[in-house]
Amino acid sequence: MSKEQAHKRPSWDDYFLGIMEKIGTRSTCDRARKYGGGCVIVRDKQILVTGYVGSPPKVDHCDNVGHEFKKTTHEDGSVSEHCVRTTHAEQNAICQAARRGMALEGATLYCFMTPCYTCAKLVITAGIKRIVVCKDYHAGEDSKRIFKTSGVTLDILDKEIATYERQ
């Protein structure tokens, strides 16, 4: 077998991002499934906890009853729509760790795009020190600012802005 045909092991980041994508298939919102929808939190190359986009336990899911859109008007006057029925994958992963009494101090979080501002604050408060994402988020500037201020490393593998329906 030539060197070109030899198996190439993925980097640790690629490995955990691949797992994140598979976890996202459990998302209960079709919008989330289109852009990853999963989260993996690891420390010392070991998975601590996972999460995916979905409604809280015993609450209706987008897949069953539809989206719950709310409009947000931004400072520049632009309007975007957000489905608020579900909990973000990062939020669910952090909640799962809390339910199990698991500290996330010093961990790395893998998700599809730069976390939203609310998720960013939870990530920082949980003690997570590094975030690896596939793409950037159109409204991620505040998140990037507080990650920098708090010393959290954000690695965006593809600087392209993730786009999705009704953004």
DSSP file (Angstrom, degrees, kcal/mol; ACC not computed):
  #  RESIDUE AA STRUCTURE BP1 BP2  ACC     N-H-->O    O-->H-N    N-H-->O    O-->H-N    TCO  KAPPA ALPHA  PHI   PSI    X-CA   Y-CA   Z-CA
    1    1 A M              0   0    0      0, 0.0     2,-0.1     0, 0.0     5,-0.0   0.000 360.0 360.0 360.0 131.3    0.0    0.0    0.0
    2    2 A S    >>  -     0   0    0      1,-0.1     4,-0.8     4,-0.0     3,-0.6  -0.318 360.0-110.4 -76.4 163.4    1.4    3.4   -1.0
    3    3 A K  G >4 S+     0   0    0      1,-0.2     3,-0.5     2,-0.2    -1,-0.1   0.843 119.1  59.4 -61.8 -32.7    1.5    6.3    1.4
    4    4 A E  G 34 S+     0   0    0      1,-0.2    -1,-0.2     3,-0.0     0, 0.0   0.816 107.8  45.5 -65.8 -29.8   -1.2    8.0   -0.6
    5    5 A Q  G <4 S+     0   0    0     -3,-0.6    -1,-0.2     2,-0.1    -2,-0.2   0.560  89.8 111.0 -89.3  -9.6   -3.5    5.1    0.1
    6    6 A A  S << S-     0   0    0     -4,-0.8     2,-0.1    -3,-0.5    -3,-0.0  -0.307  81.6 -95.5 -66.9 148.4   -2.7    4.8    3.8
    7    7 A H        -     0   0    0      1,-0.1     2,-0.6    -2,-0.0    -1,-0.1  -0.416  34.2-148.7 -63.7 133.7   -5.4    5.8    6.3
    8    8 A K        -     0   0    0     -2,-0.1    -1,-0.1    -3,-0.1     0, 0.0  -0.928  12.4-138.4-107.9 113.8   -5.1    9.4    7.5
    9    9 A R        -     0   0    0     -2,-0.6     3,-0.1     1,-0.1     2,-0.0  -0.459  23.4-115.4 -68.9 139.0   -6.3    9.8   11.0
   10   10 A P        -     0   0    0      0, 0.0    -1,-0.1     0, 0.0     0, 0.0  -0.368  31.6-103.4 -70.6 154.8   -8.4   13.0   11.6
   11   11 A S     >  -     0   0    0      1,-0.1     4,-2.6    -2,-0.0     5,-0.2  -0.266  37.1-104.1 -64.6 165.2   -7.1   15.7   13.8
   12   12 A W  H  > S+     0   0    0      2,-0.2     4,-2.5     1,-0.2     5,-0.2   0.906 123.9  51.7 -60.5 -40.6   -8.7   15.8   17.3
   13   13 A D  H  > S+     0   0    0      1,-0.2     4,-2.4     2,-0.2    -1,-0.2   0.940 111.4  45.9 -62.1 -46.6  -10.7   18.9   16.2
   14   14 A D  H  > S+     0   0    0      2,-0.2     4,-2.1     1,-0.2    -2,-0.2   0.892 111.9  53.3 -62.9 -38.8  -11.9   17.1   13.0
   15   15 A Y  H  X S+     0   0    0     -4,-2.6     4,-1.7     2,-0.2    -2,-0.2   0.946 113.1  41.3 -60.1 -51.1  -12.8   14.0   15.1
   16   16 A F  H  X S+     0   0    0     -4,-2.5     4,-2.3     1,-0.2    -1,-0.2   0.833 112.5  54.8 -71.1 -31.7  -14.9   15.9   17.6
   17   17 A L  H  X S+     0   0    0     -4,-2.4     4,-2.2    -5,-0.2    -1,-0.2   0.876 106.5  52.6 -66.8 -36.2  -16.5   18.0   14.9
   18   18 A G  H  X S+     0   0    0     -4,-2.1     4,-1.7     2,-0.2    -2,-0.2   0.901 110.3  47.1 -63.4 -40.8  -17.6   14.8   13.2
   19   19 A I  H  X S+     0   0    0     -4,-1.7     4,-2.5     2,-0.2    -2,-0.2   0.900 109.0  55.5 -65.7 -40.5  -19.1   13.5   16.4
   20   20 A M  H  X S+     0   0    0     -4,-2.3     4,-2.0     1,-0.2    -2,-0.2   0.906 105.9  51.7 -58.0 -43.0  -20.8   16.9   16.9
   21   21 A E  H  X S+     0   0    0     -4,-2.2     4,-0.5     1,-0.2    -1,-0.2   0.911 110.2  48.1 -62.6 -41.6  -22.4   16.6   13.4
   22   22 A K  H >< S+     0   0    0     -4,-1.7     3,-1.3     1,-0.2     4,-0.2   0.908 109.6  52.3 -65.6 -41.8  -23.8   13.1   14.2
   23   23 A I  H >< S+     0   0    0     -4,-2.5     3,-2.0     1,-0.3    -1,-0.2   0.871 100.5  64.0 -61.3 -36.6  -25.2   14.3   17.6
   24   24 A G  H >< S+     0   0    0     -4,-2.0     3,-1.7     1,-0.3    -1,-0.3   0.696  83.9  75.0 -61.9 -19.5  -26.9   17.2   15.7
   25   25 A T  T << S+     0   0    0     -3,-1.3    -1,-0.3    -4,-0.5    -2,-0.2   0.682  87.5  62.7 -68.3 -14.4  -29.1   14.6   13.8
   26   26 A R  T <  S+     0   0    0     -3,-2.0    -1,-0.3    -4,-0.2    -2,-0.2   0.545  77.0 124.4 -82.2  -8.9  -31.0   14.2   17.1
   27   27 A S    <   -     0   0    0     -3,-1.7    27,-0.2     9,-0.2    11,-0.1  -0.178  57.0-147.7 -54.6 143.7  -32.1   17.9   16.9
   28   28 A T  S    S+     0   0    0     25,-1.9    35,-2.1     1,-0.0     2,-0.4   0.061  77.5  75.4-102.8  23.4  -35.9   18.3   17.0
   29   29 A C     >  -     0   0    0     24,-0.3     4,-2.0    33,-0.2     3,-0.3  -0.986  69.5-148.1-136.5 122.4  -35.8   21.4   14.8
   30   30 A D  H  > S+     0   0    0     -2,-0.4     4,-1.2     1,-0.2    -1,-0.1   0.830  99.5  57.3 -62.6 -31.8  -35.3   21.1   11.0
   31   31 A R  H  > S+     0   0    0      1,-0.2     4,-0.7     2,-0.2     3,-0.3   0.926 107.8  47.5 -62.7 -43.6  -33.5   24.5   10.9
   32   32 A A  H >4 S+     0   0    0     -3,-0.3     3,-1.1     1,-0.2    -2,-0.2   0.892 106.3  56.6 -66.0 -40.3  -31.0   23.3   13.5
   33   33 A R  H >< S+     0   0    0     -4,-2.0     3,-0.9     1,-0.3    -1,-0.2   0.813 100.1  61.0 -62.6 -28.3  -30.3   20.0   11.7
   34   34 A K  H 3< S+     0   0    0     -4,-1.2    -1,-0.3    -3,-0.3    -2,-0.2   0.764 112.2  36.3 -70.8 -24.6  -29.4   22.0    8.5
   35   35 A Y  T << S-     0   0    0     -3,-1.1     2,-0.8    -4,-0.7    -1,-0.2  -0.078 127.4 -83.3-121.8  36.1  -26.5   23.7   10.3
   36   36 A G    <   -     0   0    0     -3,-0.9    -9,-0.2     1,-0.2     3,-0.1  -0.495  45.1-161.7 104.8 -64.6  -25.1   21.0   12.6
   37   37 A G        +     0   0    0     -2,-0.8    16,-2.0     1,-0.2     2,-0.3   0.496  54.2  99.0  66.1   5.0  -27.4   21.3   15.6
   38   38 A G  E     -A   52   0A   0     14,-0.2    74,-0.6    -6,-0.1     2,-0.3  -0.758  49.9-162.3-123.5 169.3  -25.0   19.5   17.9
   39   39 A C  E     -AB  51 111A   0     12,-2.0    12,-2.0    -2,-0.3     2,-0.4  -0.989   1.4-169.4-149.5 139.1  -22.4   20.2   20.6
   40   40 A V  E     -AB  50 110A   0     70,-2.0    70,-3.1    -2,-0.3     2,-0.5  -1.000   6.1-162.4-128.9 132.3  -19.6   18.2   22.1
   41   41 A I  E     +AB  49 109A   0      8,-2.7     7,-3.0    -2,-0.4     8,-1.5  -0.975  19.1 175.1-116.3 126.7  -17.7   19.3   25.2
   42   42 A V  E     -AB  47 108A   0     66,-2.9    66,-3.1    -2,-0.5     2,-0.3  -0.875  19.5-169.1-129.3 157.6  -14.4   17.6   25.9
   43   43 A R  E >  S+A   46   0A   0      3,-2.2     3,-1.4    -2,-0.3    64,-0.1  -0.972  79.6   0.5-144.9 135.8  -11.4   17.8   28.2
   44   44 A D  T 3  S-     0   0    0     -2,-0.3     3,-0.1     1,-0.3    -1,-0.1   0.877 130.1 -59.4  54.0  41.2   -8.1   16.0   27.8
   45   45 A K  T 3  S+     0   0    0      1,-0.2     2,-0.4     0, 0.0    -1,-0.3   0.695 114.3 115.1  62.8  23.4   -9.4   14.4   24.5
   46   46 A Q  E <  S-A   43   0A   0     -3,-1.4    -3,-2.2     0, 0.0     2,-0.4  -0.980  71.0-116.7-123.6 135.2  -12.3   12.7   26.3
   47   47 A I  E     +A   42   0A   0     -2,-0.4    -5,-0.3    -5,-0.2     3,-0.1  -0.544  31.0 176.2 -70.8 125.9  -16.0   13.5   25.7
   48   48 A L  E     -     0   0A   0     -7,-3.0     2,-0.3     1,-0.4    -6,-0.2   0.846  62.7 -19.1 -92.5 -46.3  -17.6   14.9   28.9
   49   49 A V  E     -A   41   0A   0     -8,-1.5    -8,-2.7     2,-0.0    -1,-0.4  -0.986  54.3-150.7-161.3 156.7  -21.1   15.8   27.6
   50   50 A T  E     -A   40   0A   0     -2,-0.3     2,-0.3   -10,-0.2   -10,-0.2  -0.870  11.6-177.5-129.7 165.6  -23.1   16.4   24.4
   51   51 A G  E     -A   39   0A   0    -12,-2.0   -12,-2.0    -2,-0.3     2,-0.3  -0.982   6.1-164.0-157.0 158.7  -26.1   18.4   23.5
   52   52 A Y  E     -A   38   0A   0     -2,-0.3     2,-0.3   -14,-0.2   -14,-0.2  -0.949  39.8 -83.5-141.6 163.2  -28.4   19.1   20.5
   53   53 A V  S    S+     0   0    0    -16,-2.0   -25,-1.9    -2,-0.3   -24,-0.3  -0.514  71.7 123.3 -69.9 125.7  -31.0   21.7   19.6
   54   54 A G  B     -E   87   0B   0     33,-1.6    33,-2.8    -2,-0.3   -27,-0.1  -0.967  60.8 -85.3-174.1 162.6  -34.3   20.7   21.1
   55   55 A S        -     0   0    0     -2,-0.3    31,-0.2    31,-0.3     3,-0.1  -0.347  57.7 -88.9 -71.9 157.0  -37.1   21.8   23.3
   56   56 A P    >   -     0   0    0      0, 0.0     3,-1.9     0, 0.0    -1,-0.1  -0.220  65.6 -69.4 -59.4 158.4  -36.9   21.2   27.1
   57   57 A P  T 3  S+     0   0    0      0, 0.0     3,-0.1     0, 0.0    -3,-0.0  -0.226 121.7  11.4 -52.9 137.1  -38.2   17.9   28.3
   58   58 A K  T 3  S+     0   0    0      1,-0.2     2,-0.4    -3,-0.1     0, 0.0   0.590 102.6 115.1  69.6  14.6  -42.0   17.5   28.1
   59   59 A V  S <  S-     0   0    0     -3,-1.9    -1,-0.2    -4,-0.1    -4,-0.2  -0.914  76.3 -94.1-113.5 142.4  -42.3   20.6   25.9
   60   60 A D        -     0   0    0     -2,-0.4     2,-0.3    -3,-0.1    -1,-0.1  -0.132  38.7-133.6 -55.4 147.1  -43.5   20.5   22.2
   61   61 A H    >>  -     0   0    0      1,-0.1     4,-2.5    -6,-0.1     3,-1.1  -0.713  16.1-120.5-101.6 152.5  -40.8   20.2   19.5
   62   62 A C  H 3> S+     0   0    0    -34,-0.3     4,-2.5    -2,-0.3   -33,-0.2   0.896 114.4  59.7 -54.7 -42.1  -40.6   22.2   16.3
   63   63 A D  H 34 S+     0   0    0    -35,-2.1    -1,-0.3     1,-0.2   -34,-0.1   0.774 113.9  37.0 -60.8 -25.1  -40.8   19.0   14.3
   64   64 A N  H <4 S+     0   0    0     -3,-1.1    -2,-0.2   -36,-0.2    -1,-0.2   0.833 136.3  12.1 -95.0 -38.3  -44.2   18.2   15.9
   65   65 A V  H  < S-     0   0    0     -4,-2.5    -3,-0.2     1,-0.3    -2,-0.2   0.403 105.3-106.9-125.4   0.8  -45.9   21.6   16.2
   66   66 A G     <  -     0   0    0     -4,-2.5    -1,-0.3    -5,-0.4    -2,-0.2  -0.263  49.0 -46.1  96.3 173.9  -43.9   24.0   14.1
   67   67 A H        -     0   0    0     -2,-0.1     2,-0.5    -4,-0.1    16,-0.0  -0.364  35.5-142.1 -80.2 159.4  -41.5   26.9   14.8
   68   68 A E        -     0   0    0     -2,-0.1    16,-2.7     2,-0.0     2,-0.2  -0.779  30.4-167.4-120.2  82.2  -42.1   29.7   17.4
   69   69 A F  E     -F   83   0C   0     -2,-0.5     2,-0.4    14,-0.2    14,-0.2  -0.490  11.8-175.2 -80.0 139.7  -40.6   32.6   15.6
   70   70 A K  E     -F   82   0C   0     12,-2.5    12,-2.6    -2,-0.2     2,-0.3  -0.986  22.1-128.1-127.4 141.5  -39.8   36.0   17.2
   71   71 A K  E     -F   81   0C   0     -2,-0.4     2,-0.5    10,-0.2    10,-0.2  -0.689  17.0-161.4 -91.5 142.5  -38.6   39.0   15.3
   72   72 A T  E     -F   80   0C   0      8,-3.1     8,-2.4    -2,-0.3     2,-0.6  -0.990   5.9-152.7-122.3 127.3  -35.5   40.9   16.5
   73   73 A T  E     -F   79   0C   0     -2,-0.5     6,-0.2     6,-0.2     2,-0.1  -0.889  18.6-149.5 -99.9 124.0  -34.8   44.5   15.3
   74   74 A H    >   -     0   0    0      4,-3.2     3,-2.4    -2,-0.6    -2,-0.0  -0.403  28.8-100.2 -91.3 166.7  -31.1   45.3   15.3
   75   75 A E  T 3  S+     0   0    0      1,-0.3    -1,-0.1     2,-0.1    -2,-0.0   0.813 123.0  55.4 -56.1 -33.5  -29.4   48.6   15.9
   76   76 A D  T 3  S-     0   0    0      2,-0.1    -1,-0.3     1,-0.1     3,-0.1   0.442 121.5-107.3 -81.5   1.9  -29.0   49.1   12.1
   77   77 A G  S <  S+     0   0    0     -3,-2.4    -2,-0.1     1,-0.3    -1,-0.1   0.285  75.9 135.3  92.1 -10.0  -32.7   48.7   11.6
   78   78 A S        -     0   0    0     -5,-0.1    -4,-3.2     1,-0.0     2,-0.4  -0.380  44.8-143.0 -70.7 152.4  -32.5   45.2   10.1
   79   79 A V  E     -F   73   0C   0     -6,-0.2     2,-0.3    -3,-0.1    -6,-0.2  -0.958  18.5-179.8-120.3 133.6  -34.9   42.6   11.3
   80   80 A S  E     -F   72   0C   0     -8,-2.4    -8,-3.1    -2,-0.4     2,-0.4  -0.902  19.7-132.5-126.2 160.5  -34.1   38.9   11.8
   81   81 A E  E     -F   71   0C   0     85,-1.0     2,-0.4    -2,-0.3   -10,-0.2  -0.918  18.9-172.3-115.5 140.0  -36.3   36.0   12.9
   82   82 A H  E     -F   70   0C   0    -12,-2.6   -12,-2.5    -2,-0.4     2,-0.6  -0.992  23.4-131.6-131.2 136.7  -35.4   33.5   15.6
   83   83 A C  E     -F   69   0C   0     -2,-0.4   -14,-0.2   -14,-0.2     3,-0.2  -0.785  22.7-178.2 -84.0 123.9  -37.2   30.3   16.6
   84   84 A V        +     0   0    0    -16,-2.7    -1,-0.1    -2,-0.6   -15,-0.1   0.285  58.7  92.5-107.6   8.3  -37.3   30.4   20.4
   85   85 A R  S    S+     0   0    0    -17,-0.2     2,-0.2   -30,-0.1    -1,-0.1   0.860  83.4  56.7 -68.9 -34.3  -39.1   27.0   20.9
   86   86 A T  S    S-     0   0    0     -3,-0.2     2,-0.4   -31,-0.2   -31,-0.3  -0.503  78.3-124.0-101.5 165.4  -35.8   25.1   21.3
   87   87 A T  B     -E   54   0B   0    -33,-2.8   -33,-1.6    -2,-0.2    -2,-0.0  -0.876  39.5-107.1-101.4 138.1  -32.8   25.3   23.5
   88   88 A H     >  -     0   0    0     -2,-0.4     4,-2.6   -35,-0.2     5,-0.2  -0.235  25.4-114.3 -65.0 154.9  -29.4   25.7   21.7
   89   89 A A  H  > S+     0   0    0      1,-0.2     4,-2.4     2,-0.2   -50,-0.2   0.880 117.1  52.2 -58.1 -41.1  -27.1   22.7   21.6
   90   90 A E  H  > S+     0   0    0      2,-0.2     4,-2.4     1,-0.2    -1,-0.2   0.913 110.1  48.7 -63.1 -42.4  -24.5   24.5   23.8
   91   91 A Q  H  > S+     0   0    0      1,-0.2     4,-2.6     2,-0.2    -2,-0.2   0.924 111.7  49.2 -63.1 -44.7  -27.2   25.3   26.4
   92   92 A N  H  X S+     0   0    0     -4,-2.6     4,-2.5     2,-0.2    -2,-0.2   0.901 111.0  49.5 -63.2 -40.2  -28.4   21.7   26.5
   93   93 A A  H  X S+     0   0    0     -4,-2.4     4,-2.2     2,-0.2    -1,-0.2   0.931 112.3  47.2 -64.3 -45.1  -24.8   20.4   26.8
   94   94 A I  H  X S+     0   0    0     -4,-2.4     4,-2.1     1,-0.2    -2,-0.2   0.906 113.0  49.7 -63.6 -40.6  -24.0   22.7   29.7
   95   95 A C  H  X S+     0   0    0     -4,-2.6     4,-2.6     2,-0.2    -1,-0.2   0.895 108.5  52.9 -64.0 -40.4  -27.4   21.8   31.4
   96   96 A Q  H  X S+     0   0    0     -4,-2.5     4,-1.2     1,-0.2    -2,-0.2   0.905 109.0  49.7 -62.2 -40.4  -26.6   18.1   31.0
   97   97 A A  H  <>S+     0   0    0     -4,-2.2     5,-3.1     1,-0.2     4,-0.3   0.919 111.1  49.5 -63.1 -42.7  -23.3   18.6   32.7
   98   98 A A  H ><5S+     0   0    0     -4,-2.1     3,-1.4     1,-0.2    -2,-0.2   0.911 107.6  53.9 -62.9 -42.3  -25.0   20.5   35.6
   99   99 A R  H 3<5S+     0   0    0     -4,-2.6    -1,-0.2     1,-0.3    -2,-0.2   0.795 113.3  43.7 -62.5 -27.4  -27.6   17.8   36.0
  100  100 A R  T 3<5S-     0   0    0     -4,-1.2    -1,-0.3    -3,-0.3    -2,-0.2   0.356 113.8-115.3-100.1   4.2  -24.8   15.2   36.3
  101  101 A G  T < 5 +     0   0    0     -3,-1.4     2,-0.6    -4,-0.3    -3,-0.2   0.840  62.1 154.9  68.3  32.8  -22.6   17.4   38.6
  102  102 A M      < -     0   0    0     -5,-3.1     2,-0.2    -6,-0.1    -1,-0.2  -0.838  38.0-139.7-103.1 121.8  -19.9   17.6   36.0
  103  103 A A        -     0   0    0     -2,-0.6    24,-0.1     1,-0.1    23,-0.1  -0.558   9.8-166.4 -76.6 141.5  -17.5   20.5   36.1
  104  104 A L    >   +     0   0    0     22,-0.5     3,-2.2    -2,-0.2    -1,-0.1   0.265  34.6 144.4-110.1   8.4  -16.6   22.0   32.7
  105  105 A E  T 3  S+     0   0    0      1,-0.3    23,-0.2    23,-0.1    22,-0.1  -0.244  76.1   4.8 -52.9 125.8  -13.6   24.1   33.8
  106  106 A G  T 3  S+     0   0    0     21,-2.9    -1,-0.3     1,-0.2    22,-0.2   0.528  99.5 140.0  79.3   6.5  -10.9   24.1   31.2
  107  107 A A    <   -     0   0    0     -3,-2.2    22,-2.2    20,-0.2    23,-1.4  -0.230  49.5-126.5 -80.4 168.9  -12.9   22.2   28.6
  108  108 A T  E     -Bc  42 130A   0    -66,-3.1   -66,-2.9    21,-0.2     2,-0.4  -0.960  18.7-151.8-114.6 135.5  -13.2   22.6   24.8
  109  109 A L  E     -Bc  41 131A   0     21,-2.7    23,-2.8    -2,-0.4     2,-0.5  -0.913   5.2-161.6-110.6 133.4  -16.6   23.0   23.2
  110  110 A Y  E     +Bc  40 132A   0    -70,-3.1   -70,-2.0    -2,-0.4     2,-0.3  -0.961  25.1 144.7-114.3 127.7  -17.3   22.0   19.6
  111  111 A C  E     -Bc  39 133A   0     21,-2.0    23,-0.8    -2,-0.5   -72,-0.1  -0.938  55.0-102.2-152.2 174.0  -20.3   23.3   17.7
  112  112 A F  E    S+     0   0A   0    -74,-0.6    23,-2.7    -2,-0.3    22,-1.0   0.921  94.0  11.7 -72.2 -45.6  -21.2   24.3   14.2
  113  113 A M  E    S- c   0 135A   0     21,-0.2    23,-0.2    20,-0.2     3,-0.1  -0.880  97.5 -67.9-133.3 164.3  -21.1   28.1   14.4
  114  114 A T        -     0   0    0     21,-1.2    25,-0.1    -2,-0.3    -1,-0.1  -0.222  66.6-105.4 -46.7 127.0  -19.9   30.9   16.7
  115  115 A P        -     0   0    0      0, 0.0    28,-0.1     0, 0.0    22,-0.1  -0.207  34.2-107.3 -59.0 148.6  -22.2   30.7   19.8
  116  116 A C     >  -     0   0    0     -3,-0.1     4,-2.7     1,-0.1     5,-0.2  -0.141  39.4 -95.4 -65.2 171.8  -24.9   33.3   20.2
  117  117 A Y  H  > S+     0   0    0     22,-0.3     4,-2.0     2,-0.2     5,-0.2   0.896 125.0  49.5 -62.1 -42.0  -24.4   36.0   22.9
  118  118 A T  H  > S+     0   0    0      1,-0.2     4,-1.8     2,-0.2    -1,-0.2   0.945 113.9  45.4 -62.6 -47.6  -26.5   34.1   25.5
  119  119 A C  H  > S+     0   0    0      1,-0.2     4,-2.8     2,-0.2    -2,-0.2   0.890 109.1  57.4 -62.7 -38.6  -24.6   30.8   24.9
  120  120 A A  H  X S+     0   0    0     -4,-2.7     4,-2.4     1,-0.2    -1,-0.2   0.915 106.2  48.7 -58.6 -43.8  -21.3   32.7   24.9
  121  121 A K  H  X S+     0   0    0     -4,-2.0     4,-2.3     1,-0.2    -1,-0.2   0.889 112.3  48.4 -65.3 -38.4  -22.1   34.0   28.4
  122  122 A L  H  X S+     0   0    0     -4,-1.8     4,-2.3     2,-0.2    -2,-0.2   0.910 110.2  52.1 -65.9 -42.3  -23.0   30.5   29.6
  123  123 A V  H  X>S+     0   0    0     -4,-2.8     5,-1.8     2,-0.2     4,-0.6   0.932 112.2  45.4 -58.8 -47.7  -19.8   29.1   28.1
  124  124 A I  H ><5S+     0   0    0     -4,-2.4     3,-1.3     1,-0.2    -2,-0.2   0.934 113.4  48.9 -62.6 -47.4  -17.7   31.7   29.9
  125  125 A T  H 3<5S+     0   0    0     -4,-2.3    -1,-0.2     1,-0.3    -2,-0.2   0.834 106.0  57.7 -63.7 -33.1  -19.5   31.2   33.2
  126  126 A A  H 3<5S-     0   0    0     -4,-2.3   -22,-0.5    -5,-0.2    -1,-0.3   0.631 116.1-115.0 -72.9 -13.0  -19.1   27.4   32.9
  127  127 A G  T <<5 +     0   0    0     -3,-1.3   -21,-2.9    -4,-0.6   -20,-0.2   0.590  57.8 158.6  90.9  10.7  -15.3   27.8   32.7
  128  128 A I      < -     0   0    0     -5,-1.8    -1,-0.3   -23,-0.2   -20,-0.2  -0.501  21.0-169.3 -68.2 135.7  -14.9   26.5   29.1
  129  129 A K        +     0   0    0    -22,-2.2    24,-2.6     1,-0.2     2,-0.3   0.616  60.5  35.5-107.8 -15.5  -11.6   27.8   27.7
  130  130 A R  E     -cd 108 153A   0    -23,-1.4   -21,-2.7    22,-0.2     2,-0.4  -1.000  55.5-167.2-143.5 143.0  -11.7   27.0   24.0
  131  131 A I  E     -cd 109 154A   0     22,-2.8    24,-3.2    -2,-0.3     2,-0.5  -0.997   3.9-166.3-128.7 133.2  -14.4   26.8   21.4
  132  132 A V  E     +cd 110 155A   0    -23,-2.8   -21,-2.0    -2,-0.4     2,-0.3  -0.984  14.9 175.6-120.1 124.3  -14.0   25.3   17.9
  133  133 A V  E     -cd 111 156A   0     22,-2.7    24,-2.7    -2,-0.5    25,-0.3  -0.913  33.9-140.5-128.1 154.8  -16.6   26.0   15.3
  134  134 A C  E    S+     0   0A   0    -22,-1.0    24,-1.4   -23,-0.8     2,-0.3   0.909  85.5   8.2 -75.6 -45.0  -17.0   25.2   11.6
  135  135 A K  E    S-cd 113 158A   0    -23,-2.7   -21,-1.2    22,-0.2    26,-0.2  -0.872  78.5-101.1-137.1 165.4  -18.4   28.6   10.5
  136  136 A D  E     - d   0 161A   0     24,-2.1    26,-3.0    22,-0.6     2,-0.4  -0.450  32.8-122.8 -84.2 161.1  -19.0   32.1   11.8
  137  137 A Y    >   -     0   0    0     24,-0.2     3,-1.8    -2,-0.1     4,-0.1  -0.881  13.1-130.9-108.0 136.5  -22.4   33.4   13.0
  138  138 A H  T 3  S+     0   0    0     24,-0.5     3,-0.2    -2,-0.4    -1,-0.1   0.755 110.0  37.4 -59.7 -25.5  -24.0   36.5   11.4
  139  139 A A  T 3  S+     0   0    0    -25,-0.1     3,-0.3     1,-0.1     4,-0.3  -0.151  85.8 111.0-116.0  37.2  -24.7   38.0   14.9
  140  140 A G    <>  +     0   0    0     -3,-1.8     4,-2.6     1,-0.2     5,-0.2   0.379  39.9  98.9 -95.7   4.8  -21.5   36.8   16.6
  141  141 A E  H  > S+     0   0    0      1,-0.2     4,-2.2     2,-0.2    -1,-0.2   0.907  85.6  47.6 -61.8 -43.0  -19.7   40.0   17.1
  142  142 A D  H  > S+     0   0    0     -3,-0.3     4,-2.2     2,-0.2    -1,-0.2   0.897 112.2  51.2 -64.2 -38.7  -20.7   40.4   20.8
  143  143 A S  H  > S+     0   0    0     -4,-0.3     4,-2.3     1,-0.2    -2,-0.2   0.939 110.0  48.8 -62.4 -46.7  -19.8   36.8   21.5
  144  144 A K  H  X S+     0   0    0     -4,-2.6     4,-2.2     1,-0.2    -1,-0.2   0.894 109.8  53.6 -60.4 -39.8  -16.4   37.3   19.9
  145  145 A R  H  X S+     0   0    0     -4,-2.2     4,-2.3    -5,-0.2    -1,-0.2   0.936 112.2  41.7 -62.0 -47.5  -15.8   40.4   22.0
  146  146 A I  H  X S+     0   0    0     -4,-2.2     4,-2.2     2,-0.2     6,-0.3   0.808 111.1  56.3 -76.6 -25.8  -16.6   38.8   25.4
  147  147 A F  H  X>S+     0   0    0     -4,-2.3     5,-2.3    -5,-0.2     4,-0.9   0.940 110.9  45.3 -63.3 -44.4  -14.6   35.6   24.5
  148  148 A K  H ><5S+     0   0    0     -4,-2.2     3,-0.7    -5,-0.2    -2,-0.2   0.932 113.8  48.8 -63.2 -45.8  -11.6   37.9   23.9
  149  149 A T  H 3<5S+     0   0    0     -4,-2.3    -1,-0.2     1,-0.2    -2,-0.2   0.875 115.7  43.7 -60.9 -39.0  -12.2   39.9   27.1
  150  150 A S  H 3<5S-     0   0    0     -4,-2.2    -1,-0.2    -5,-0.1    -2,-0.2   0.499 114.4-111.7 -90.1  -3.9  -12.6   36.7   29.2
  151  151 A G  T <<5 +     0   0    0     -4,-0.9     2,-0.5    -3,-0.7    -3,-0.2   0.666  65.3 146.8  84.2  16.0   -9.7   34.8   27.7
  152  152 A V      < -     0   0    0     -5,-2.3     2,-0.4    -6,-0.3    -1,-0.3  -0.753  45.5-132.2 -85.8 129.6  -11.7   32.1   25.9
  153  153 A T  E     -d  130   0A   0    -24,-2.6   -22,-2.8    -2,-0.5     2,-0.5  -0.688  18.6-164.2 -83.4 129.7  -10.1   31.0   22.6
  154  154 A L  E     -d  131   0A   0     -2,-0.4     2,-0.7   -24,-0.2   -22,-0.2  -0.963   2.6-169.3-116.8 115.4  -12.5   30.9   19.6
  155  155 A D  E     -d  132   0A   0    -24,-3.2   -22,-2.7    -2,-0.5     2,-0.7  -0.913   0.5-169.7-106.6 111.2  -11.2   28.9   16.6
  156  156 A I  E     -d  133   0A   0     -2,-0.7   -22,-0.2   -24,-0.2     3,-0.2  -0.894   3.4-167.2-100.1 112.0  -13.4   29.5   13.5
  157  157 A L  E    S+     0   0A   0    -24,-2.7     2,-0.4    -2,-0.7   -23,-0.2   0.835  79.9  28.8 -72.5 -33.4  -12.3   26.9   10.9
  158  158 A D  E    S-d  135   0A   0    -24,-1.4   -22,-0.6   -25,-0.3    -1,-0.2  -0.970  70.3-154.5-129.6 114.0  -14.1   28.5    8.0
  159  159 A K  E     +     0   0A   0     -2,-0.4   -24,-0.1    -3,-0.2    -1,-0.1   0.525  58.9 118.5 -69.0  -4.4  -14.6   32.3    8.2
  160  160 A E  E    S-     0   0A   0    -26,-0.2   -24,-2.1     1,-0.1     2,-0.4  -0.363  73.4-114.0 -62.3 140.9  -17.7   32.1    6.0
  161  161 A I  E     -d  136   0A   0    -26,-0.2     2,-0.2     1,-0.1   -24,-0.2  -0.643  29.1-121.8 -76.7 127.3  -20.9   33.3    7.7
  162  162 A A        -     0   0    0    -26,-3.0   -24,-0.5    -2,-0.4     2,-0.4  -0.512  31.2-158.9 -67.5 134.7  -23.3   30.4    8.2
  163  163 A T        +     0   0    0     -2,-0.2     2,-0.3   -26,-0.1    -1,-0.0  -0.905  16.1 167.8-119.0 148.2  -26.6   31.2    6.4
  164  164 A Y    >   -     0   0    0     -2,-0.4     3,-1.0  -129,-0.0  -133,-0.0  -0.974  43.2 -69.7-153.6 162.7  -30.0   29.7    7.1
  165  165 A E  T 3  S+     0   0    0     -2,-0.3  -134,-0.0     1,-0.2     0, 0.0  -0.218 113.9   7.6 -59.2 139.3  -33.6   30.3    6.2
  166  166 A R  T 3         0   0    0      1,-0.1   -85,-1.0   -84,-0.0    -1,-0.2   0.824 360.0 360.0  59.3  36.6  -35.3   33.4    7.7
  167  167 A Q    <         0   0    0     -3,-1.0    -1,-0.1   -87,-0.2    -2,-0.1   0.458 360.0 360.0 -67.6 360.0  -32.0   34.6    9.2
